[in-house]
Amino acid sequence: MSAQAQMRALLDQLMGTARDGDETRQRVKFTDERVCKSHLLNCCPHDILSGTRMDLGECTKIHDLALRADYEIASKERDLFFELDAVDHLESFIADCDRRTELAKKRLAETQEEISAEVAAKAEKVHELNEEIGKLLAKAEQLGAEGNVDEAQKVLQEVEKVRTRKKDAEEEYRNSMPASSFQQQKLRVCEVCSAYLGLHDNDRRLADHFGGKLHLGFIQIREKLDQLKKTVVDKQEKRNQERLKRREEREKEERMRRRTRSRSREHRRSRSRDRRRRRSRSTSRDRRRSRSRSRERRRRHRSRSRSRSRGHPPQHWNMEKLVFLFLFFNHLLNKSKILPTSVCAQHKN
């Protein structure tokens, strides 16, 4: 890649698709189904294993550093759960790798001659020590490249100790095998990348394998898969807790609304009861007043009746009768026996 292409890639990674106003480029969003979600999370096997013996070629989905930058900006504001797609992708890839490893083991078991369990255990011990030496040498080279010379020297000292143990293990294995069989190259399949390892490989070969891009790429993919699984579990747990919290808040609000409605109904019922009581009291007062007025009218009526019976003349008497009575009573009072004849005659008529 030229320096100019590297600069463009760096700008895309930093500023995203909108760095130079290219509308055609902005038409594809990082949420598009055509975009590789593993690439957005920097774990696509097509990128990691590029240039190795197991180069997968170009990915069928879109890879763009600018889209990755857009995703990183958006993921800070909300959870997009692209980890689920990446987990499915990596699990499928690792499953294929594990199947290749099992097939390689089966093929070796068919081609190599049968050995006893004791001899196989000794050969396995030599393979394990070879792997340890290769990993330590790769680590020492990495520390040396980073400038940690003292740490690299300490690792090399550990390598010498492991080499001594390897020689002893090889001696035990040699003594347990016939000379003709020992000269055969005993192979083993790497559990990480499914590559073949020889029992008699030298340190340089082992260091190249364990420090190589293929082996480290598979380690990176497997570690990234474990990390993504943990991230998915954490996010789902967080999401469930938030959902539970929102549900509890809704239930609390609903209880408060029900309590408020209950209080409102009780208040309306209380007011209705008060109105009924007031109407009942008012009706009772009206009835009492009506009865009181009726009693008063009856009392006045009886009083008038008694008054009339005590000497008050009835209203239907005429004036002549009144005059007659007046004269009559006056005659009685004066003890006079003189009574006007005309008045008596009129009274008789």
C-alpha positions in Angstrom: 0.0 0.0 0.0 1.4 3.4 -1.0 1.8 6.2 1.4 -1.1 8.1 -0.1 -3.4 5.1 0.3 -2.3 4.7 3.9 -3.1 8.3 4.5 -6.6 7.9 3.0 -7.2 4.8 5.1 -6.1 6.7 8.2 -8.4 9.6 7.5 -11.3 7.2 6.8 -10.6 5.5 10.1 -10.5 8.8 12.0 -13.3 10.8 10.3 -15.6 8.3 8.8 -17.5 8.4 5.5 -18.2 12.2 5.6 -14.7 13.4 5.7 -14.7 14.8 2.1 -18.4 15.2 1.3 -18.7 12.2 -1.0 -22.4 11.6 -1.2 -22.1 8.4 -3.2 -20.0 6.9 -0.4 -22.4 8.1 2.3 -25.2 6.1 0.7 -24.0 2.9 2.4 -24.5 3.1 6.1 -22.7 0.9 8.6 -26.1 -0.6 9.6 -26.6 -1.9 6.0 -26.8 -5.7 5.7 -24.1 -5.7 3.1 -21.6 -4.4 5.6 -19.4 -6.9 7.5 -20.2 -6.5 11.2 -17.1 -8.5 12.1 -15.0 -5.9 10.2 -16.7 -3.1 12.2 -15.5 -4.9 15.4 -12.0 -5.5 13.9 -12.3 -9.3 14.1 -13.0 -10.5 10.5 -11.0 -13.6 9.7 -10.5 -12.4 6.1 -8.6 -9.4 7.5 -6.7 -11.2 10.3 -5.5 -14.2 8.2 -4.7 -12.2 5.1 -1.3 -13.2 3.6 -1.1 -16.4 5.6 -1.2 -20.1 4.4 -4.9 -20.0 5.2 -5.7 -16.7 3.4 -9.5 -16.7 2.9 -9.4 -14.1 0.2 -11.7 -11.1 0.0 -14.8 -11.0 2.2 -18.1 -11.2 0.4 -19.4 -8.2 2.5 -18.3 -4.6 2.5 -15.1 -3.7 4.4 -14.5 0.1 4.9 -12.5 1.7 7.6 -14.7 4.8 7.3 -17.8 2.8 8.1 -15.9 1.3 11.1 -15.3 4.9 12.3 -19.0 5.7 11.9 -19.9 2.7 13.9 -17.4 3.5 16.7 -18.9 7.0 17.0 -22.5 5.7 17.0 -21.8 2.9 19.5 -20.8 5.4 22.1 -24.4 6.8 22.1 -26.4 3.5 22.0 -26.0 -0.2 22.0 -26.3 -1.7 18.4 -25.7 -5.3 19.4 -23.5 -6.0 16.3 -21.6 -8.3 18.6 -24.3 -11.0 18.1 -23.6 -11.0 14.3 -19.8 -11.1 14.9 -20.2 -14.0 17.4 -22.2 -16.0 14.9 -19.6 -15.4 12.2 -16.6 -16.3 14.4 -18.3 -19.3 15.9 -18.9 -20.7 12.4 -15.3 -20.0 11.4 -13.8 -21.6 14.5 -16.2 -24.6 14.2 -14.8 -25.2 10.6 -11.2 -24.9 12.0 -12.0 -27.4 14.7 -13.4 -29.8 12.2 -10.3 -29.5 10.1 -8.2 -30.3 13.2 -10.2 -33.4 13.9 -9.9 -34.6 10.3 -6.2 -34.0 10.4 -5.9 -36.0 13.6 -7.9 -38.8 12.1 -5.7 -38.8 9.0 -2.5 -39.0 11.0 -3.9 -41.9 13.1 -4.6 -43.8 9.8 -1.2 -43.2 8.2 1.2 -43.5 11.2 1.9 -46.9 12.7 0.2 -47.9 15.9 2.2 -47.4 19.1 1.6 -48.4 22.7 -0.1 -46.0 25.1 3.1 -45.6 27.1 5.1 -44.6 24.0 2.3 -42.3 22.8 2.3 -40.5 26.2 6.1 -40.0 25.9 5.7 -38.6 22.4 3.0 -36.3 23.7 5.4 -35.0 26.4 8.0 -34.2 23.7 5.4 -32.3 21.7 4.3 -30.3 24.7 7.8 -29.3 25.5 8.3 -28.3 21.8 5.3 -26.1 22.0 6.5 -24.5 25.2 9.9 -23.8 23.6 8.3 -22.3 20.5 6.0 -20.0 22.5 8.9 -18.8 24.7 11.1 -18.1 21.7 8.3 -16.1 20.0 7.8 -14.1 23.2 11.5 -13.4 23.5 11.6 -12.1 19.9 8.6 -9.9 20.6 10.2 -8.4 23.7 13.4 -7.8 21.8 11.6 -6.0 19.1 9.9 -3.8 21.7 13.3 -3.0 23.3 12.8 -5.0 26.5 16.2 -6.7 26.3 16.3 -7.7 30.0 12.9 -9.4 29.8 13.9 -11.1 26.6 17.1 -12.5 28.3 15.0 -13.9 31.1 12.7 -15.7 28.7 15.7 -17.1 26.8 17.0 -18.5 30.1 13.7 -20.2 30.6 14.0 -21.6 27.1 17.3 -23.3 28.0 15.7 -25.0 31.0 12.9 -26.3 28.8 15.4 -27.5 26.3 17.1 -29.6 29.0 13.7 -31.1 29.9 13.1 -31.8 26.2 16.3 -33.7 25.8 15.4 -35.9 28.7 12.0 -36.5 27.3 13.4 -37.4 23.9 15.8 -39.8 25.4 13.0 -41.6 27.2 11.0 -41.7 24.0 14.0 -43.0 22.0 14.6 -45.8 24.5 11.0 -46.9 24.3 10.9 -47.1 20.4 12.8 -49.3 17.9 15.5 -47.5 16.1 13.8 -47.8 12.7 10.5 -46.4 14.1 12.2 -43.5 15.9 13.7 -42.1 12.7 10.2 -41.6 11.3 8.8 -38.1 11.5 6.1 -38.2 14.2 3.6 -35.4 13.4 1.1 -33.7 15.6 -1.8 -31.3 14.8 -1.7 -27.8 16.4 -4.9 -27.4 18.4 -5.1 -23.7 17.7 -4.6 -23.4 13.9 -4.7 -27.1 12.8 -1.2 -26.9 11.3 1.2 -30.0 11.4 4.0 -30.0 13.9 6.9 -32.5 13.8 8.3 -34.3 16.9 11.8 -33.5 15.8 11.3 -29.9 14.6 14.1 -27.6 15.7 13.7 -24.5 17.8 13.7 -22.2 14.8 10.9 -24.0 13.1 8.9 -24.0 16.4 9.5 -20.3 17.0 8.4 -19.5 13.4 5.2 -21.4 13.9 4.1 -20.1 17.3 5.2 -16.6 16.5 3.9 -16.7 13.0 0.9 -14.7 11.7 -1.2 -17.8 11.1 -1.0 -19.1 14.7 -1.2 -15.7 16.3 -4.2 -14.8 14.0 -6.1 -17.9 15.3 -5.3 -17.0 18.8 -6.6 -13.4 18.2 -9.8 -14.8 16.7 -10.4 -17.2 19.5 -9.7 -14.6 22.2 -11.9 -12.1 20.4 -14.7 -14.6 20.2 -14.5 -15.2 24.0 -14.4 -11.4 24.6 -17.5 -10.9 22.4 -19.4 -13.6 24.1 -18.7 -12.0 27.5 -19.7 -8.6 26.1 -23.0 -10.0 24.7 -23.8 -11.6 28.1 -23.0 -8.4 30.0 -25.1 -6.2 27.6 -28.0 -8.7 27.7 -27.9 -8.7 31.5 -27.7 -4.9 31.6 -30.6 -4.7 29.1 -32.7 -7.1 31.2 -32.0 -5.1 34.3 -33.1 -1.9 32.6 -36.2 -3.6 31.2 -37.0 -4.9 34.7 -36.4 -1.5 36.2 -38.7 0.1 33.6 -41.4 -2.5 34.3 -41.1 -1.8 38.1 -41.4 1.9 37.4 -44.5 1.3 35.2 -46.0 -0.9 37.9 -45.3 1.7 40.5 -46.9 4.4 38.4 -49.9 2.2 37.7 -50.3 1.5 41.5 -50.2 5.3 42.1 -52.8 5.9 39.4 -55.0 3.2 40.8 -54.6 4.7 44.3 -55.3 8.2 43.0 -58.4 6.9 41.1 -59.5 5.1 44.3 -59.1 8.2 46.4 -61.0 10.2 43.7 -63.9 7.7 43.7 -63.9 7.7 47.5 -63.9 11.5 47.5 -66.8 11.6 45.0 -68.7 9.0 47.1 -68.1 11.1 50.2 -69.4 14.2 48.5 -72.4 12.3 47.2 -73.1 11.0 50.7 -72.8 14.6 52.1 -75.2 15.9 49.5 -77.6 13.1 50.3 -77.3 13.9 54.0 -77.9 17.6 53.3 -80.9 16.9 51.1 -82.2 14.5 53.8 -81.7 17.1 56.5 -83.3 19.8 54.3 -86.2 17.5 53.5 -86.6 16.7 57.2 -86.5 20.4 58.1 -89.1 21.1 55.4 -91.3 18.3 56.8 -90.9 19.5 60.3 -91.7 23.1 59.2 -94.7 21.9 57.3 -95.9 19.9 60.2 -95.2 22.9 62.5 -97.2 25.2 60.2 -100.0 22.6 60.0 -100.1 22.4 63.8 -100.0 26.2 64.0 -102.8 26.5 61.5 -104.8 23.9 63.5 -104.0 25.6 66.7 -105.1 29.0 65.4 -108.2 27.4 64.0 -109.1 25.9 67.3 -108.3 29.2 69.0 -110.7 31.0 66.7 -113.3 28.4 67.2 -113.0 28.7 71.0 -113.1 32.5 70.7 -116.4 32.3 68.7 -117.8 29.9 71.2 -117.0 32.3 74.1 -119.1 35.3 72.8 -117.9 36.5 69.6 -120.9 36.6 67.2 -120.7 34.6 64.1 -119.9 36.5 61.0 -123.0 35.5 59.2 -125.3 37.3 61.7 -126.9 40.5 60.3 -127.0 44.0 61.9 -130.6 43.7 63.1 -129.8 40.6 65.1 -126.9 42.4 66.6 -129.1 45.4 67.6 -131.6 43.1 69.0 -129.1 41.3 71.1 -127.6 44.6 72.3 -131.0 45.8 73.4 -131.9 42.5 74.9 -128.8 42.5 77.0 -129.2 46.1 77.9 -132.8 45.4 79.0 -131.6 42.6 81.2 -128.9 44.7 82.7 -131.3 47.6 83.4 -134.0 45.2 84.5 -136.3 47.0 82.2 -139.4 45.3 80.9 -139.9 47.7 78.1 -139.2 46.2 74.8 -139.9 48.0 71.5 -142.8 46.4 69.7 -141.4 47.1 66.3 -138.1 45.5 67.0 -139.8 42.4 68.5 -142.1 42.1 65.5 -139.2 42.3 63.1 -137.2 39.8 65.1 -140.1 37.4 65.0 -140.4 37.8 61.3 
